[in-house]
Amino acid sequence: MPWSGSEPDDARLSVLLRALDAVVLAWMQPGVATWADAALQAGTPNPEVDGKRVRRRVRRLVADQQRRTAASEGLWLPGTAGR
């Protein structure tokens, strides 16, 4: 998929990425206890479903990163400086 600048060319994907970012940032705020709370604070149309979707996506991304780190056998990986 082609990228122009910092966002993808596909408008639907761009909207999805902004919503994902908004929910993750809201989840880090004090007083937000669940992913549904974060989605509600981020203003998504269906907070319960959207919160679950973002939680699953974040967990998948973390697992992918951990798998890549383990597979690297100590080699340097982008974004892991100082770890």
mmCIF file of the N, C-alpha and C atoms, coordinates in Angstrom:
data_MODEL
# 
_entry.id   MODEL 
# 
loop_
_atom_site.group_PDB 
_atom_site.id 
_atom_site.type_symbol 
_atom_site.label_atom_id 
_atom_site.label_alt_id 
_atom_site.label_comp_id 
_atom_site.label_asym_id 
_atom_site.label_entity_id 
_atom_site.label_seq_id 
_atom_site.pdbx_PDB_ins_code 
_atom_site.Cartn_x 
_atom_site.Cartn_y 
_atom_site.Cartn_z 
_atom_site.occupancy 
_atom_site.B_iso_or_equiv 
_atom_site.pdbx_formal_charge 
_atom_site.auth_seq_id 
_atom_site.auth_comp_id 
_atom_site.auth_asym_id 
_atom_site.auth_atom_id 
_atom_site.pdbx_PDB_model_num 
ATOM 1   N N  . MET A 1 1  ? 0.842   -1.173  0.000  1.00 0.00 ? 1  MET A N  1 
ATOM 2   C CA . MET A 1 1  ? 0.000   0.000   0.000  1.00 0.00 ? 1  MET A CA 1 
ATOM 3   C C  . MET A 1 1  ? 0.887   1.235   0.000  1.00 0.00 ? 1  MET A C  1 
ATOM 4   N N  . PRO A 1 2  ? 0.673   2.142   -0.927 1.00 0.00 ? 2  PRO A N  1 
ATOM 5   C CA . PRO A 1 2  ? 1.512   3.350   -0.989 1.00 0.00 ? 2  PRO A CA 1 
ATOM 6   C C  . PRO A 1 2  ? 1.230   4.292   0.172  1.00 0.00 ? 2  PRO A C  1 
ATOM 7   N N  . TRP A 1 3  ? 2.285   4.951   0.609  1.00 0.00 ? 3  TRP A N  1 
ATOM 8   C CA . TRP A 1 3  ? 2.175   5.921   1.692  1.00 0.00 ? 3  TRP A CA 1 
ATOM 9   C C  . TRP A 1 3  ? 2.597   7.272   1.174  1.00 0.00 ? 3  TRP A C  1 
ATOM 10  N N  . SER A 1 4  ? 1.899   8.311   1.589  1.00 0.00 ? 4  SER A N  1 
ATOM 11  C CA . SER A 1 4  ? 2.299   9.666   1.230  1.00 0.00 ? 4  SER A CA 1 
ATOM 12  C C  . SER A 1 4  ? 2.484   10.444  2.527  1.00 0.00 ? 4  SER A C  1 
ATOM 13  N N  . GLY A 1 5  ? 3.673   10.794  2.823  1.00 0.00 ? 5  GLY A N  1 
ATOM 14  C CA . GLY A 1 5  ? 3.935   11.498  4.075  1.00 0.00 ? 5  GLY A CA 1 
ATOM 15  C C  . GLY A 1 5  ? 3.816   10.558  5.251  1.00 0.00 ? 5  GLY A C  1 
ATOM 16  N N  . SER A 1 6  ? 2.996   10.929  6.236  1.00 0.00 ? 6  SER A N  1 
ATOM 17  C CA . SER A 1 6  ? 2.897   10.120  7.443  1.00 0.00 ? 6  SER A CA 1 
ATOM 18  C C  . SER A 1 6  ? 1.617   9.292   7.505  1.00 0.00 ? 6  SER A C  1 
ATOM 19  N N  . GLU A 1 7  ? 0.738   9.397   6.527  1.00 0.00 ? 7  GLU A N  1 
ATOM 20  C CA . GLU A 1 7  ? -0.500  8.632   6.530  1.00 0.00 ? 7  GLU A CA 1 
ATOM 21  C C  . GLU A 1 7  ? -0.650  7.864   5.229  1.00 0.00 ? 7  GLU A C  1 
ATOM 22  N N  . PRO A 1 8  ? -1.331  6.706   5.287  1.00 0.00 ? 8  PRO A N  1 
ATOM 23  C CA . PRO A 1 8  ? -1.538  5.924   4.064  1.00 0.00 ? 8  PRO A CA 1 
ATOM 24  C C  . PRO A 1 8  ? -2.475  6.647   3.102  1.00 0.00 ? 8  PRO A C  1 
ATOM 25  N N  . ASP A 1 9  ? -2.389  6.276   1.823  1.00 0.00 ? 9  ASP A N  1 
ATOM 26  C CA . ASP A 1 9  ? -3.228  6.889   0.799  1.00 0.00 ? 9  ASP A CA 1 
ATOM 27  C C  . ASP A 1 9  ? -4.693  6.482   0.931  1.00 0.00 ? 9  ASP A C  1 
ATOM 28  N N  . ASP A 1 10 ? -4.961  5.299   1.477  1.00 0.00 ? 10 ASP A N  1 
ATOM 29  C CA . ASP A 1 10 ? -6.327  4.801   1.646  1.00 0.00 ? 10 ASP A CA 1 
ATOM 30  C C  . ASP A 1 10 ? -6.996  5.572   2.790  1.00 0.00 ? 10 ASP A C  1 
ATOM 31  N N  . ALA A 1 11 ? -8.022  6.333   2.479  1.00 0.00 ? 11 ALA A N  1 
ATOM 32  C CA . ALA A 1 11 ? -8.683  7.178   3.483  1.00 0.00 ? 11 ALA A CA 1 
ATOM 33  C C  . ALA A 1 11 ? -9.301  6.349   4.607  1.00 0.00 ? 11 ALA A C  1 
ATOM 34  N N  . ARG A 1 12 ? -9.834  5.170   4.287  1.00 0.00 ? 12 ARG A N  1 
ATOM 35  C CA . ARG A 1 12 ? -10.441 4.327   5.322  1.00 0.00 ? 12 ARG A CA 1 
ATOM 36  C C  . ARG A 1 12 ? -9.389  3.860   6.313  1.00 0.00 ? 12 ARG A C  1 
ATOM 37  N N  . LEU A 1 13 ? -8.224  3.476   5.824  1.00 0.00 ? 13 LEU A N  1 
ATOM 38  C CA . LEU A 1 13 ? -7.149  3.041   6.704  1.00 0.00 ? 13 LEU A CA 1 
ATOM 39  C C  . LEU A 1 13 ? -6.644  4.204   7.545  1.00 0.00 ? 13 LEU A C  1 
ATOM 40  N N  . SER A 1 14 ? -6.580  5.360   6.959  1.00 0.00 ? 14 SER A N  1 
ATOM 41  C CA . SER A 1 14 ? -6.147  6.550   7.692  1.00 0.00 ? 14 SER A CA 1 
ATOM 42  C C  . SER A 1 14 ? -7.082  6.838   8.862  1.00 0.00 ? 14 SER A C  1 
ATOM 43  N N  . VAL A 1 15 ? -8.394  6.743   8.646  1.00 0.00 ? 15 VAL A N  1 
ATOM 44  C CA . VAL A 1 15 ? -9.379  6.970   9.705  1.00 0.00 ? 15 VAL A CA 1 
ATOM 45  C C  . VAL A 1 15 ? -9.222  5.911   10.791 1.00 0.00 ? 15 VAL A C  1 
ATOM 46  N N  . LEU A 1 16 ? -9.029  4.665   10.387 1.00 0.00 ? 16 LEU A N  1 
ATOM 47  C CA . LEU A 1 16 ? -8.853  3.577   11.344 1.00 0.00 ? 16 LEU A CA 1 
ATOM 48  C C  . LEU A 1 16 ? -7.607  3.782   12.203 1.00 0.00 ? 16 LEU A C  1 
ATOM 49  N N  . LEU A 1 17 ? -6.507  4.182   11.597 1.00 0.00 ? 17 LEU A N  1 
ATOM 50  C CA . LEU A 1 17 ? -5.277  4.405   12.348 1.00 0.00 ? 17 LEU A CA 1 
ATOM 51  C C  . LEU A 1 17 ? -5.426  5.558   13.333 1.00 0.00 ? 17 LEU A C  1 
ATOM 52  N N  . ARG A 1 18 ? -6.101  6.624   12.937 1.00 0.00 ? 18 ARG A N  1 
ATOM 53  C CA . ARG A 1 18 ? -6.327  7.746   13.861 1.00 0.00 ? 18 ARG A CA 1 
ATOM 54  C C  . ARG A 1 18 ? -7.198  7.313   15.039 1.00 0.00 ? 18 ARG A C  1 
ATOM 55  N N  . ALA A 1 19 ? -8.238  6.496   14.773 1.00 0.00 ? 19 ALA A N  1 
ATOM 56  C CA . ALA A 1 19 ? -9.096  5.997   15.856 1.00 0.00 ? 19 ALA A CA 1 
ATOM 57  C C  . ALA A 1 19 ? -8.309  5.087   16.785 1.00 0.00 ? 19 ALA A C  1 
ATOM 58  N N  . LEU A 1 20 ? -7.472  4.222   16.229 1.00 0.00 ? 20 LEU A N  1 
ATOM 59  C CA . LEU A 1 20 ? -6.638  3.337   17.042 1.00 0.00 ? 20 LEU A CA 1 
ATOM 60  C C  . LEU A 1 20 ? -5.731  4.166   17.937 1.00 0.00 ? 20 LEU A C  1 
ATOM 61  N N  . ASP A 1 21 ? -5.079  5.166   17.380 1.00 0.00 ? 21 ASP A N  1 
ATOM 62  C CA . ASP A 1 21 ? -4.209  6.054   18.155 1.00 0.00 ? 21 ASP A CA 1 
ATOM 63  C C  . ASP A 1 21 ? -4.988  6.746   19.268 1.00 0.00 ? 21 ASP A C  1 
ATOM 64  N N  . ALA A 1 22 ? -6.177  7.248   18.952 1.00 0.00 ? 22 ALA A N  1 
ATOM 65  C CA . ALA A 1 22 ? -6.970  7.984   19.932 1.00 0.00 ? 22 ALA A CA 1 
ATOM 66  C C  . ALA A 1 22 ? -7.374  7.090   21.100 1.00 0.00 ? 22 ALA A C  1 
ATOM 67  N N  . VAL A 1 23 ? -7.761  5.842   20.811 1.00 0.00 ? 23 VAL A N  1 
ATOM 68  C CA . VAL A 1 23 ? -8.182  4.929   21.875 1.00 0.00 ? 23 VAL A CA 1 
ATOM 69  C C  . VAL A 1 23 ? -6.985  4.539   22.735 1.00 0.00 ? 23 VAL A C  1 
ATOM 70  N N  . VAL A 1 24 ? -5.844  4.258   22.110 1.00 0.00 ? 24 VAL A N  1 
ATOM 71  C CA . VAL A 1 24 ? -4.647  3.891   22.881 1.00 0.00 ? 24 VAL A CA 1 
ATOM 72  C C  . VAL A 1 24 ? -4.206  5.048   23.764 1.00 0.00 ? 24 VAL A C  1 
ATOM 73  N N  . LEU A 1 25 ? -4.221  6.255   23.248 1.00 0.00 ? 25 LEU A N  1 
ATOM 74  C CA . LEU A 1 25 ? -3.845  7.418   24.052 1.00 0.00 ? 25 LEU A CA 1 
ATOM 75  C C  . LEU A 1 25 ? -4.841  7.651   25.188 1.00 0.00 ? 25 LEU A C  1 
ATOM 76  N N  . ALA A 1 26 ? -6.119  7.460   24.923 1.00 0.00 ? 26 ALA A N  1 
ATOM 77  C CA . ALA A 1 26 ? -7.133  7.628   25.973 1.00 0.00 ? 26 ALA A CA 1 
ATOM 78  C C  . ALA A 1 26 ? -6.963  6.571   27.057 1.00 0.00 ? 26 ALA A C  1 
ATOM 79  N N  . TRP A 1 27 ? -6.571  5.358   26.678 1.00 0.00 ? 27 TRP A N  1 
ATOM 80  C CA . TRP A 1 27 ? -6.398  4.258   27.634 1.00 0.00 ? 27 TRP A CA 1 
ATOM 81  C C  . TRP A 1 27 ? -5.311  4.578   28.649 1.00 0.00 ? 27 TRP A C  1 
ATOM 82  N N  . MET A 1 28 ? -4.360  5.401   28.274 1.00 0.00 ? 28 MET A N  1 
ATOM 83  C CA . MET A 1 28 ? -3.256  5.740   29.169 1.00 0.00 ? 28 MET A CA 1 
ATOM 84  C C  . MET A 1 28 ? -3.618  6.855   30.152 1.00 0.00 ? 28 MET A C  1 
ATOM 85  N N  . GLN A 1 29 ? -4.776  7.456   30.016 1.00 0.00 ? 29 GLN A N  1 
ATOM 86  C CA . GLN A 1 29 ? -5.169  8.571   30.881 1.00 0.00 ? 29 GLN A CA 1 
ATOM 87  C C  . GLN A 1 29 ? -5.632  8.075   32.256 1.00 0.00 ? 29 GLN A C  1 
ATOM 88  N N  . PRO A 1 30 ? -5.381  8.860   33.289 1.00 0.00 ? 30 PRO A N  1 
ATOM 89  C CA . PRO A 1 30 ? -5.861  8.484   34.630 1.00 0.00 ? 30 PRO A CA 1 
ATOM 90  C C  . PRO A 1 30 ? -7.386  8.355   34.641 1.00 0.00 ? 30 PRO A C  1 
ATOM 91  N N  . GLY A 1 31 ? -7.867  7.370   35.357 1.00 0.00 ? 31 GLY A N  1 
ATOM 92  C CA . GLY A 1 31 ? -9.305  7.176   35.482 1.00 0.00 ? 31 GLY A CA 1 
ATOM 93  C C  . GLY A 1 31 ? -9.923  6.309   34.409 1.00 0.00 ? 31 GLY A C  1 
ATOM 94  N N  . VAL A 1 32 ? -9.168  5.950   33.381 1.00 0.00 ? 32 VAL A N  1 
ATOM 95  C CA . VAL A 1 32 ? -9.684  5.070   32.334 1.00 0.00 ? 32 VAL A CA 1 
ATOM 96  C C  . VAL A 1 32 ? -9.310  3.647   32.727 1.00 0.00 ? 32 VAL A C  1 
ATOM 97  N N  . ALA A 1 33 ? -10.325 2.842   33.034 1.00 0.00 ? 33 ALA A N  1 
ATOM 98  C CA . ALA A 1 33 ? -10.074 1.501   33.575 1.00 0.00 ? 33 ALA A CA 1 
ATOM 99  C C  . ALA A 1 33 ? -10.178 0.386   32.539 1.00 0.00 ? 33 ALA A C  1 
ATOM 100 N N  . THR A 1 34 ? -10.924 0.620   31.471 1.00 0.00 ? 34 THR A N  1 
ATOM 101 C CA . THR A 1 34 ? -11.121 -0.436  30.478 1.00 0.00 ? 34 THR A CA 1 
ATOM 102 C C  . THR A 1 34 ? -10.912 0.122   29.072 1.00 0.00 ? 34 THR A C  1 
ATOM 103 N N  . TRP A 1 35 ? -10.761 -0.793  28.134 1.00 0.00 ? 35 TRP A N  1 
ATOM 104 C CA . TRP A 1 35 ? -10.626 -0.382  26.738 1.00 0.00 ? 35 TRP A CA 1 
ATOM 105 C C  . TRP A 1 35 ? -11.927 0.256   26.246 1.00 0.00 ? 35 TRP A C  1 
ATOM 106 N N  . ALA A 1 36 ? -13.069 -0.219  26.756 1.00 0.00 ? 36 ALA A N  1 
ATOM 107 C CA . ALA A 1 36 ? -14.348 0.403   26.371 1.00 0.00 ? 36 ALA A CA 1 
ATOM 108 C C  . ALA A 1 36 ? -14.408 1.848   26.877 1.00 0.00 ? 36 ALA A C  1 
ATOM 109 N N  . ASP A 1 37 ? -13.905 2.087   28.098 1.00 0.00 ? 37 ASP A N  1 
ATOM 110 C CA . ASP A 1 37 ? -13.838 3.457   28.621 1.00 0.00 ? 37 ASP A CA 1 
ATOM 111 C C  . ASP A 1 37 ? -12.957 4.323   27.718 1.00 0.00 ? 37 ASP A C  1 
ATOM 112 N N  . ALA A 1 38 ? -11.847 3.768   27.292 1.00 0.00 ? 38 ALA A N  1 
ATOM 113 C CA . ALA A 1 38 ? -10.928 4.509   26.424 1.00 0.00 ? 38 ALA A CA 1 
ATOM 114 C C  . ALA A 1 38 ? -11.591 4.832   25.092 1.00 0.00 ? 38 ALA A C  1 
ATOM 115 N N  . ALA A 1 39 ? -12.298 3.860   24.530 1.00 0.00 ? 39 ALA A N  1 
ATOM 116 C CA . ALA A 1 39 ? -12.982 4.087   23.256 1.00 0.00 ? 39 ALA A CA 1 
ATOM 117 C C  . ALA A 1 39 ? -14.080 5.138   23.407 1.00 0.00 ? 39 ALA A C  1 
ATOM 118 N N  . LEU A 1 40 ? -14.781 5.099   24.549 1.00 0.00 ? 40 LEU A N  1 
ATOM 119 C CA . LEU A 1 40 ? -15.815 6.100   24.817 1.00 0.00 ? 40 LEU A CA 1 
ATOM 120 C C  . LEU A 1 40 ? -15.192 7.492   24.908 1.00 0.00 ? 40 LEU A C  1 
ATOM 121 N N  . GLN A 1 41 ? -14.085 7.595   25.630 1.00 0.00 ? 41 GLN A N  1 
ATOM 122 C CA . GLN A 1 41 ? -13.392 8.876   25.770 1.00 0.00 ? 41 GLN A CA 1 
ATOM 123 C C  . GLN A 1 41 ? -12.846 9.358   24.431 1.00 0.00 ? 41 GLN A C  1 
ATOM 124 N N  . ALA A 1 42 ? -12.440 8.419   23.570 1.00 0.00 ? 42 ALA A N  1 
ATOM 125 C CA . ALA A 1 42 ? -11.907 8.788   22.253 1.00 0.00 ? 42 ALA A CA 1 
ATOM 126 C C  . ALA A 1 42 ? -13.016 9.168   21.277 1.00 0.00 ? 42 ALA A C  1 
ATOM 127 N N  . GLY A 1 43 ? -14.276 8.885   21.657 1.00 0.00 ? 43 GLY A N  1 
ATOM 128 C CA . GLY A 1 43 ? -15.399 9.285   20.815 1.00 0.00 ? 43 GLY A CA 1 
ATOM 129 C C  . GLY A 1 43 ? -15.735 8.318   19.704 1.00 0.00 ? 43 GLY A C  1 
ATOM 130 N N  . THR A 1 44 ? -15.420 7.033   19.873 1.00 0.00 ? 44 THR A N  1 
ATOM 131 C CA . THR A 1 44 ? -15.759 6.062   18.830 1.00 0.00 ? 44 THR A CA 1 
ATOM 132 C C  . THR A 1 44 ? -17.257 5.795   18.840 1.00 0.00 ? 44 THR A C  1 
ATOM 133 N N  . PRO A 1 45 ? -17.824 5.372   17.710 1.00 0.00 ? 45 PRO A N  1 
ATOM 134 C CA . PRO A 1 45 ? -19.270 5.187   17.620 1.00 0.00 ? 45 PRO A CA 1 
ATOM 135 C C  . PRO A 1 45 ? -19.805 4.024   18.476 1.00 0.00 ? 45 PRO A C  1 
ATOM 136 N N  . ASN A 1 46 ? -19.024 2.973   18.666 1.00 0.00 ? 46 ASN A N  1 
ATOM 137 C CA . ASN A 1 46 ? -19.460 1.819   19.440 1.00 0.00 ? 46 ASN A CA 1 
ATOM 138 C C  . ASN A 1 46 ? -18.350 1.446   20.420 1.00 0.00 ? 46 ASN A C  1 
ATOM 139 N N  . PRO A 1 47 ? -18.283 2.094   21.567 1.00 0.00 ? 47 PRO A N  1 
ATOM 140 C CA . PRO A 1 47 ? -17.148 1.946   22.479 1.00 0.00 ? 47 PRO A CA 1 
ATOM 141 C C  . PRO A 1 47 ? -16.856 0.512   22.922 1.00 0.00 ? 47 PRO A C  1 
ATOM 142 N N  . GLU A 1 48 ? -17.884 -0.277  23.199 1.00 0.00 ? 48 GLU A N  1 
ATOM 143 C CA . GLU A 1 48 ? -17.651 -1.648  23.668 1.00 0.00 ? 48 GLU A CA 1 
ATOM 144 C C  . GLU A 1 48 ? -16.947 -2.479  22.598 1.00 0.00 ? 48 GLU A C  1 
ATOM 145 N N  . VAL A 1 49 ? -17.466 -2.452  21.384 1.00 0.00 ? 49 VAL A N  1 
ATOM 146 C CA . VAL A 1 49 ? -16.884 -3.223  20.276 1.00 0.00 ? 49 VAL A CA 1 
ATOM 147 C C  . VAL A 1 49 ? -15.529 -2.638  19.874 1.00 0.00 ? 49 VAL A C  1 
ATOM 148 N N  . ASP A 1 50 ? -15.456 -1.327  19.762 1.00 0.00 ? 50 ASP A N  1 
ATOM 149 C CA . ASP A 1 50 ? -14.213 -0.691  19.342 1.00 0.00 ? 50 ASP A CA 1 
ATOM 150 C C  . ASP A 1 50 ? -13.112 -0.894  20.372 1.00 0.00 ? 50 ASP A C  1 
ATOM 151 N N  . GLY A 1 51 ? -13.458 -0.835  21.656 1.00 0.00 ? 51 GLY A N  1 
ATOM 152 C CA . GLY A 1 51 ? -12.470 -1.076  22.698 1.00 0.00 ? 51 GLY A CA 1 
ATOM 153 C C  . GLY A 1 51 ? -11.896 -2.477  22.619 1.00 0.00 ? 51 GLY A C  1 
ATOM 154 N N  . LYS A 1 52 ? -12.756 -3.467  22.410 1.00 0.00 ? 52 LYS A N  1 
ATOM 155 C CA . LYS A 1 52 ? -12.288 -4.854  22.275 1.00 0.00 ? 52 LYS A CA 1 
ATOM 156 C C  . LYS A 1 52 ? -11.397 -5.006  21.050 1.00 0.00 ? 52 LYS A C  1 
ATOM 157 N N  . ARG A 1 53 ? -11.790 -4.370  19.967 1.00 0.00 ? 53 ARG A N  1 
ATOM 158 C CA . ARG A 1 53 ? -11.010 -4.461  18.722 1.00 0.00 ? 53 ARG A CA 1 
ATOM 159 C C  . ARG A 1 53 ? -9.615  -3.862  18.904 1.00 0.00 ? 53 ARG A C  1 
ATOM 160 N N  . VAL A 1 54 ? -9.542  -2.706  19.552 1.00 0.00 ? 54 VAL A N  1 
ATOM 161 C CA . VAL A 1 54 ? -8.246  -2.058  19.772 1.00 0.00 ? 54 VAL A CA 1 
ATOM 162 C C  . VAL A 1 54 ? -7.390  -2.894  20.727 1.00 0.00 ? 54 VAL A C  1 
ATOM 163 N N  . ARG A 1 55 ? -8.007  -3.429  21.784 1.00 0.00 ? 55 ARG A N  1 
ATOM 164 C CA . ARG A 1 55 ? -7.268  -4.270  22.737 1.00 0.00 ? 55 ARG A CA 1 
ATOM 165 C C  . ARG A 1 55 ? -6.650  -5.478  22.029 1.00 0.00 ? 55 ARG A C  1 
ATOM 166 N N  . ARG A 1 56 ? -7.447  -6.141  21.181 1.00 0.00 ? 56 ARG A N  1 
ATOM 167 C CA . ARG A 1 56 ? -6.912  -7.297  20.445 1.00 0.00 ? 56 ARG A CA 1 
ATOM 168 C C  . ARG A 1 56 ? -5.772  -6.887  19.521 1.00 0.00 ? 56 ARG A C  1 
ATOM 169 N N  . ARG A 1 57 ? -5.922  -5.750  18.857 1.00 0.00 ? 57 ARG A N  1 
ATOM 170 C CA . ARG A 1 57 ? -4.894  -5.278  17.926 1.00 0.00 ? 57 ARG A CA 1 
ATOM 171 C C  . ARG A 1 57 ? -3.599  -4.941  18.664 1.00 0.00 ? 57 ARG A C  1 
ATOM 172 N N  . VAL A 1 58 ? -3.721  -4.258  19.803 1.00 0.00 ? 58 VAL A N  1 
ATOM 173 C CA . VAL A 1 58 ? -2.535  -3.903  20.587 1.00 0.00 ? 58 VAL A CA 1 
ATOM 174 C C  . VAL A 1 58 ? -1.832  -5.166  21.075 1.00 0.00 ? 58 VAL A C  1 
ATOM 175 N N  . ARG A 1 59 ? -2.604  -6.129  21.570 1.00 0.00 ? 59 ARG A N  1 
ATOM 176 C CA . ARG A 1 59 ? -1.997  -7.384  22.049 1.00 0.00 ? 59 ARG A CA 1 
ATOM 177 C C  . ARG A 1 59 ? -1.281  -8.112  20.920 1.00 0.00 ? 59 ARG A C  1 
ATOM 178 N N  . ARG A 1 60 ? -1.869  -8.105  19.721 1.00 0.00 ? 60 ARG A N  1 
ATOM 179 C CA . ARG A 1 60 ? -1.249  -8.753  18.563 1.00 0.00 ? 60 ARG A CA 1 
ATOM 180 C C  . ARG A 1 60 ? 0.057   -8.035  18.185 1.00 0.00 ? 60 ARG A C  1 
ATOM 181 N N  . LEU A 1 61 ? 0.050   -6.705  18.201 1.00 0.00 ? 61 LEU A N  1 
ATOM 182 C CA . LEU A 1 61 ? 1.263   -5.952  17.875 1.00 0.00 ? 61 LEU A CA 1 
ATOM 183 C C  . LEU A 1 61 ? 2.375   -6.208  18.891 1.00 0.00 ? 61 LEU A C  1 
ATOM 184 N N  . VAL A 1 62 ? 2.020   -6.262  20.181 1.00 0.00 ? 62 VAL A N  1 
ATOM 185 C CA . VAL A 1 62 ? 3.011   -6.545  21.219 1.00 0.00 ? 62 VAL A CA 1 
ATOM 186 C C  . VAL A 1 62 ? 3.584   -7.949  21.034 1.00 0.00 ? 62 VAL A C  1 
ATOM 187 N N  . ALA A 1 63 ? 2.729   -8.932  20.770 1.00 0.00 ? 63 ALA A N  1 
ATOM 188 C CA . ALA A 1 63 ? 3.193   -10.307 20.556 1.00 0.00 ? 63 ALA A CA 1 
ATOM 189 C C  . ALA A 1 63 ? 4.107   -10.389 19.340 1.00 0.00 ? 63 ALA A C  1 
ATOM 190 N N  . ASP A 1 64 ? 3.757   -9.684  18.268 1.00 0.00 ? 64 ASP A N  1 
ATOM 191 C CA . ASP A 1 64 ? 4.618   -9.665  17.071 1.00 0.00 ? 64 ASP A CA 1 
ATOM 192 C C  . ASP A 1 64 ? 5.989   -9.093  17.395 1.00 0.00 ? 64 ASP A C  1 
ATOM 193 N N  . GLN A 1 65 ? 6.016   -7.989  18.143 1.00 0.00 ? 65 GLN A N  1 
ATOM 194 C CA . GLN A 1 65 ? 7.285   -7.365  18.514 1.00 0.00 ? 65 GLN A CA 1 
ATOM 195 C C  . GLN A 1 65 ? 8.117   -8.294  19.394 1.00 0.00 ? 65 GLN A C  1 
ATOM 196 N N  . GLN A 1 66 ? 7.481   -8.951  20.344 1.00 0.00 ? 66 GLN A N  1 
ATOM 197 C CA . GLN A 1 66 ? 8.203   -9.879  21.210 1.00 0.00 ? 66 GLN A CA 1 
ATOM 198 C C  . GLN A 1 66 ? 8.750   -11.056 20.413 1.00 0.00 ? 66 GLN A C  1 
ATOM 199 N N  . ARG A 1 67 ? 7.977   -11.562 19.457 1.00 0.00 ? 67 ARG A N  1 
ATOM 200 C CA . ARG A 1 67 ? 8.434   -12.660 18.608 1.00 0.00 ? 67 ARG A CA 1 
ATOM 201 C C  . ARG A 1 67 ? 9.631   -12.233 17.758 1.00 0.00 ? 67 ARG A C  1 
ATOM 202 N N  . ARG A 1 68 ? 9.577   -11.022 17.189 1.00 0.00 ? 68 ARG A N  1 
ATOM 203 C CA . ARG A 1 68 ? 10.704  -10.530 16.384 1.00 0.00 ? 68 ARG A CA 1 
ATOM 204 C C  . ARG A 1 68 ? 11.952  -10.354 17.241 1.00 0.00 ? 68 ARG A C  1 
ATOM 205 N N  . THR A 1 69 ? 11.771  -9.836  18.444 1.00 0.00 ? 69 THR A N  1 
ATOM 206 C CA . THR A 1 69 ? 12.907  -9.633  19.342 1.00 0.00 ? 69 THR A CA 1 
ATOM 207 C C  . THR A 1 69 ? 13.543  -10.974 19.696 1.00 0.00 ? 69 THR A C  1 
ATOM 208 N N  . ALA A 1 70 ? 12.727  -11.964 20.013 1.00 0.00 ? 70 ALA A N  1 
ATOM 209 C CA . ALA A 1 70 ? 13.251  -13.290 20.348 1.00 0.00 ? 70 ALA A CA 1 
ATOM 210 C C  . ALA A 1 70 ? 13.938  -13.935 19.151 1.00 0.00 ? 70 ALA A C  1 
ATOM 211 N N  . ALA A 1 71 ? 13.413  -13.728 17.960 1.00 0.00 ? 71 ALA A N  1 
ATOM 212 C CA . ALA A 1 71 ? 13.989  -14.320 16.755 1.00 0.00 ? 71 ALA A CA 1 
ATOM 213 C C  . ALA A 1 71 ? 15.271  -13.631 16.312 1.00 0.00 ? 71 ALA A C  1 
ATOM 214 N N  . SER A 1 72 ? 15.509  -12.416 16.801 1.00 0.00 ? 72 SER A N  1 
ATOM 215 C CA . SER A 1 72 ? 16.678  -11.663 16.352 1.00 0.00 ? 72 SER A CA 1 
ATOM 216 C C  . SER A 1 72 ? 17.970  -12.192 16.965 1.00 0.00 ? 72 SER A C  1 
ATOM 217 N N  . GLU A 1 73 ? 17.858  -12.985 18.017 1.00 0.00 ? 73 GLU A N  1 
ATOM 218 C CA . GLU A 1 73 ? 19.020  -13.573 18.684 1.00 0.00 ? 73 GLU A CA 1 
ATOM 219 C C  . GLU A 1 73 ? 20.054  -12.521 19.061 1.00 0.00 ? 73 GLU A C  1 
ATOM 220 N N  . GLY A 1 74 ? 19.578  -11.420 19.628 1.00 0.00 ? 74 GLY A N  1 
ATOM 221 C CA . GLY A 1 74 ? 20.482  -10.391 20.115 1.00 0.00 ? 74 GLY A CA 1 
ATOM 222 C C  . GLY A 1 74 ? 20.915  -9.365  19.089 1.00 0.00 ? 74 GLY A C  1 
ATOM 223 N N  . LEU A 1 75 ? 20.469  -9.493  17.850 1.00 0.00 ? 75 LEU A N  1 
ATOM 224 C CA . LEU A 1 75 ? 20.804  -8.501  16.842 1.00 0.00 ? 75 LEU A CA 1 
ATOM 225 C C  . LEU A 1 75 ? 20.015  -7.229  17.098 1.00 0.00 ? 75 LEU A C  1 
ATOM 226 N N  . TRP A 1 76 ? 20.553  -6.123  16.651 1.00 0.00 ? 76 TRP A N  1 
ATOM 227 C CA . TRP A 1 76 ? 19.871  -4.844  16.828 1.00 0.00 ? 76 TRP A CA 1 
ATOM 228 C C  . TRP A 1 76 ? 18.612  -4.817  15.975 1.00 0.00 ? 76 TRP A C  1 
ATOM 229 N N  . LEU A 1 77 ? 17.519  -4.312  16.549 1.00 0.00 ? 77 LEU A N  1 
ATOM 230 C CA . LEU A 1 77 ? 16.266  -4.121  15.823 1.00 0.00 ? 77 LEU A CA 1 
ATOM 231 C C  . LEU A 1 77 ? 15.893  -2.643  15.888 1.00 0.00 ? 77 LEU A C  1 
ATOM 232 N N  . PRO A 1 78 ? 15.333  -2.085  14.828 1.00 0.00 ? 78 PRO A N  1 
ATOM 233 C CA . PRO A 1 78 ? 14.905  -0.694  14.858 1.00 0.00 ? 78 PRO A CA 1 
ATOM 234 C C  . PRO A 1 78 ? 13.919  -0.458  16.008 1.00 0.00 ? 78 PRO A C  1 
ATOM 235 N N  . GLY A 1 79 ? 14.060  0.654   16.680 1.00 0.00 ? 79 GLY A N  1 
ATOM 236 C CA . GLY A 1 79 ? 13.145  1.008   17.751 1.00 0.00 ? 79 GLY A CA 1 
ATOM 237 C C  . GLY A 1 79 ? 13.438  0.365   19.083 1.00 0.00 ? 79 GLY A C  1 
ATOM 238 N N  . THR A 1 80 ? 14.582  -0.309  19.216 1.00 0.00 ? 80 THR A N  1 
ATOM 239 C CA . THR A 1 80 ? 14.896  -0.976  20.474 1.00 0.00 ? 80 THR A CA 1 
ATOM 240 C C  . THR A 1 80 ? 16.183  -0.444  21.097 1.00 0.00 ? 80 THR A C  1 
ATOM 241 N N  . ALA A 1 81 ? 16.612  0.716   20.697 1.00 0.00 ? 81 ALA A N  1 
ATOM 242 C CA . ALA A 1 81 ? 17.846  1.275   21.240 1.00 0.00 ? 81 ALA A CA 1 
ATOM 243 C C  . ALA A 1 81 ? 17.720  1.473   22.736 1.00 0.00 ? 81 ALA A C  1 
ATOM 244 N N  . GLY A 1 82 ? 18.721  1.083   23.472 1.00 0.00 ? 82 GLY A N  1 
ATOM 245 C CA . GLY A 1 82 ? 18.755  1.285   24.905 1.00 0.00 ? 82 GLY A CA 1 
ATOM 246 C C  . GLY A 1 82 ? 17.961  0.281   25.704 1.00 0.00 ? 82 GLY A C  1 
ATOM 247 N N  . ARG A 1 83 ? 17.464  -0.758  25.081 1.00 0.00 ? 83 ARG A N  1 
ATOM 248 C CA . ARG A 1 83 ? 16.696  -1.764  25.823 1.00 0.00 ? 83 ARG A CA 1 
ATOM 249 C C  . ARG A 1 83 ? 17.529  -2.961  26.145 1.00 0.00 ? 83 ARG A C  1 
# 
